[in-house]
Amino acid sequence: MRGKERKVIDDARDQPLDKRVRFSVRLLESASTYKDIVVRKKDGFTQILLSTRSTYNNTLNREVMNEVKSALEKAAVDDSKFVLLSAVGSVFCCGLDFDNIVKHLKYNRKRATVKLVDTIKNFVNSFIEFKKPIIVSVNGPAIGLGASILPLCDVVWANEKAWFQTPYTRFGQSPDGCSTITFPKIMGRAAANEMLINGWKMNAQEACDKGLVSQVFWSETFTQEVMVRIQEITSCNSFVLENSKALVRYNMNVELKQANVRECEVLKKIWASAQGMEYMLKYVQNKIDSF
């Protein structure tokens, strides 16, 4: 359901001078550490923003996935109570960077396939293994792996203009992100097949109705609504938050990791095959920018 409008400001410009200085220092530290994401350490939580410079529409190449994995590993051992995952711009994440994948697979396909798939597997495992809550703020389109990782997180809030699609068969790719088990569990087998096989494009309200999204907020007040709820979670005890997640996720991690391994093995077979490479190359050459 949509949130009601609230006047909440969460901007560095509206903070006292000393807080603004700390905010600026943290941004500088983030910029020096990461190239394709922004990491902001805030009171009580870590914000990870996709802000890709080396890719288009926040797509995921090896470098971006490794940076997100690194940021999660750091947040896992610091004083953050949880992670807020979001994105800069009007797009959340367009999944894997197929231009980059094709470029790497053209040379020594077998070796490149192993490296790429291992990166995806480790990236997905970093979400599965993260013990603190992960809150996701979906500001725009979430496609492919950008959509399939959402069930691995704990709370997903979406802008009403966001939409979700996993058109794997059009990419010449098989499902990833453990979506082969999370999607059927969340939305039922029929709807999951529409997403994973037929590439159903689901709007924000449909995603909420199907359980992929927790709540949908008006675009005009999206950031304010998210920050109101973030501040509410920040007030909670970190020990309680972590143990609450552990109870909800009890016995799920083994199943998720097994699904991740199965999905990645199929990806290796497809990308290492001449037919898979040909289909993916055709998709990259013919794709139309729809944004």
Secondary structure in CASP SS format (residue, H / E / C, confidence):
PFRMAT SS
TARGET T0000
AUTHOR 0000-0000-0000
METHOD secondary structure of the structure
MODEL  1
M C 1.00
R C 1.00
G C 1.00
K C 1.00
E C 1.00
R C 1.00
K C 1.00
V C 1.00
I C 1.00
D C 1.00
D C 1.00
A H 1.00
R H 1.00
D H 1.00
Q C 1.00
P C 1.00
L H 1.00
D H 1.00
K H 1.00
R H 1.00
V H 1.00
R H 1.00
F H 1.00
S H 1.00
V H 1.00
R H 1.00
L H 1.00
L H 1.00
E H 1.00
S H 1.00
A H 1.00
S H 1.00
T H 1.00
Y C 1.00
K C 1.00
D C 1.00
I E 1.00
V E 1.00
V E 1.00
R E 1.00
K E 1.00
K E 1.00
D C 1.00
G C 1.00
F E 1.00
T E 1.00
Q E 1.00
I E 1.00
L E 1.00
L E 1.00
S C 1.00
T C 1.00
R C 1.00
S C 1.00
T C 1.00
Y C 1.00
N C 1.00
N C 1.00
T C 1.00
L E 1.00
N C 1.00
R H 1.00
E H 1.00
V H 1.00
M H 1.00
N H 1.00
E H 1.00
V H 1.00
K H 1.00
S H 1.00
A H 1.00
L H 1.00
E H 1.00
K H 1.00
A H 1.00
A H 1.00
V H 1.00
D C 1.00
D C 1.00
S C 1.00
K C 1.00
F E 1.00
V E 1.00
L E 1.00
L E 1.00
S E 1.00
A E 1.00
V C 1.00
G C 1.00
S C 1.00
V C 1.00
F C 1.00
C E 1.00
C C 1.00
G C 1.00
L E 1.00
D C 1.00
F H 1.00
D H 1.00
N H 1.00
I H 1.00
V H 1.00
K H 1.00
H H 1.00
L H 1.00
K C 1.00
Y C 1.00
N C 1.00
R H 1.00
K H 1.00
R H 1.00
A H 1.00
T H 1.00
V H 1.00
K H 1.00
L H 1.00
V H 1.00
D H 1.00
T H 1.00
I H 1.00
K H 1.00
N H 1.00
F H 1.00
V H 1.00
N H 1.00
S H 1.00
F H 1.00
I H 1.00
E H 1.00
F C 1.00
K C 1.00
K C 1.00
P C 1.00
I E 1.00
I E 1.00
V E 1.00
S E 1.00
V E 1.00
N C 1.00
G C 1.00
P C 1.00
A E 1.00
I E 1.00
G C 1.00
L H 1.00
G H 1.00
A H 1.00
S H 1.00
I C 1.00
L H 1.00
P H 1.00
L H 1.00
C C 1.00
D C 1.00
V E 1.00
V E 1.00
W E 1.00
A E 1.00
N E 1.00
E C 1.00
K C 1.00
A C 1.00
W E 1.00
F E 1.00
Q E 1.00
T C 1.00
P C 1.00
Y H 1.00
T H 1.00
R H 1.00
F H 1.00
G C 1.00
Q C 1.00
S C 1.00
P C 1.00
D C 1.00
G C 1.00
C C 1.00
S H 1.00
T H 1.00
I H 1.00
T H 1.00
F H 1.00
P H 1.00
K H 1.00
I H 1.00
M H 1.00
G C 1.00
R H 1.00
A H 1.00
A H 1.00
A H 1.00
N H 1.00
E H 1.00
M H 1.00
L H 1.00
I C 1.00
N C 1.00
G C 1.00
W C 1.00
K C 1.00
M E 1.00
N E 1.00
A H 1.00
Q H 1.00
E H 1.00
A H 1.00
C H 1.00
D H 1.00
K H 1.00
G C 1.00
L C 1.00
V C 1.00
S C 1.00
Q E 1.00
V E 1.00
F E 1.00
W C 1.00
S H 1.00
E H 1.00
T H 1.00
F H 1.00
T H 1.00
Q H 1.00
E H 1.00
V H 1.00
M H 1.00
V H 1.00
R H 1.00
I H 1.00
Q H 1.00
E H 1.00
I H 1.00
T H 1.00
S C 1.00
C C 1.00
N C 1.00
S H 1.00
F H 1.00
V H 1.00
L H 1.00
E H 1.00
N H 1.00
S H 1.00
K H 1.00
A H 1.00
L H 1.00
V H 1.00
R C 1.00
Y C 1.00
N C 1.00
M H 1.00
N H 1.00
V H 1.00
E H 1.00
L H 1.00
K H 1.00
Q H 1.00
A H 1.00
N H 1.00
V H 1.00
R H 1.00
E H 1.00
C H 1.00
E H 1.00
V H 1.00
L H 1.00
K H 1.00
K H 1.00
I H 1.00
W H 1.00
A H 1.00
S C 1.00
A H 1.00
Q H 1.00
G H 1.00
M H 1.00
E H 1.00
Y H 1.00
M H 1.00
L H 1.00
K H 1.00
Y H 1.00
V H 1.00
Q H 1.00
N H 1.00
K C 1.00
I C 1.00
D C 1.00
S C 1.00
F C 1.00
END
